[in-house]
Amino acid sequence: MWILAVFGMICLVCIAGEPINQDTWYRDFLISKATGFLSGYITYRLAIYWEAKGILPELDFFKGGAK
């Protein structure tokens, strides 16, 4: 579960962040957004994979399975 939290925080920081350097703003912007979306995709795929294997029973709440 911790690895999902780490990738989720990387995703949040990279997507919500904005570059400071005006000289390389576009490059920094694209790199940070690409990193954010990539870490978000990795988080999603790990959650789906681990959920299919039954490793993350904590995520059953989102499916409506845990009452």
C-alpha positions in Angstrom: 0.0 0.0 0.0 2.9 2.4 0.8 4.3 2.1 -2.8 0.9 3.2 -4.1 1.0 6.2 -1.8 4.5 7.1 -2.9 3.6 6.9 -6.6 0.4 8.9 -5.9 2.3 11.7 -4.2 4.8 11.8 -7.1 1.9 12.0 -9.5 0.2 14.8 -7.5 3.4 16.9 -7.1 4.4 16.6 -10.7 1.0 17.3 -12.2 0.1 20.2 -9.8 3.6 21.7 -9.9 4.7 24.5 -12.1 8.3 25.2 -13.3 10.1 28.3 -12.0 12.8 28.7 -14.5 11.6 30.9 -17.4 14.4 29.9 -19.8 13.4 26.2 -20.0 9.8 26.5 -18.9 8.2 24.5 -21.7 10.7 21.6 -21.4 10.4 21.5 -17.6 6.6 21.7 -17.8 6.4 18.8 -20.3 8.9 16.7 -18.3 7.0 17.2 -15.0 3.6 16.5 -16.5 4.9 13.4 -18.3 6.5 12.2 -15.1 3.2 12.9 -13.2 1.0 11.0 -15.7 3.5 8.1 -15.9 3.6 7.7 -12.2 -0.2 7.9 -12.1 -0.4 5.2 -14.7 2.0 3.0 -12.8 -0.1 3.5 -9.7 -3.2 2.5 -11.5 -1.6 -0.6 -13.1 -0.1 -1.7 -9.8 -3.4 -1.3 -8.0 -5.3 -3.3 -10.7 -2.6 -6.0 -10.7 -2.4 -6.3 -6.9 -6.2 -6.2 -6.6 -6.5 -9.1 -9.1 -4.1 -11.1 -7.0 -5.9 -10.3 -3.8 -2.9 -8.6 -2.3 -4.8 -5.3 -1.5 -7.9 -6.0 0.4 -8.0 -2.4 1.4 -9.2 -1.5 -2.1 -12.3 -3.7 -1.8 -14.0 -0.7 -0.3 -14.0 1.1 -3.6 -15.7 -1.9 -5.3 -18.4 -2.0 -2.7 -17.3 -5.4 -1.5 -16.5 -4.5 2.1 -19.3 -3.4 4.3 
